[in-house]
Amino acid sequence: MGSIDKIIRLILAASIAVLYFTGTVSGTVGLVLLILAVVFFLTSLVSFCPLYAPFGISTRPKK
């Protein structure tokens, strides 16, 4: 996973978390988005997205 991909995932995760904890989104939609934010956060920390592997996607810069 490339650094731009990590940054985008972290920004999305933070934005979703802010929306959830301020009460802008709530209920089932809020919980689904919060789970998605946690997944974005974790995948950016470990630099691996399990959905990229089966499709052969890589966002790392080519050497």
Secondary structure by P-SEA (a helix, b strand, c coil): ccaaaaaaaaaaaaaaaaaaaacccccaaaaaaaaaaaaaaaaaaacccaaaaaacccccccc
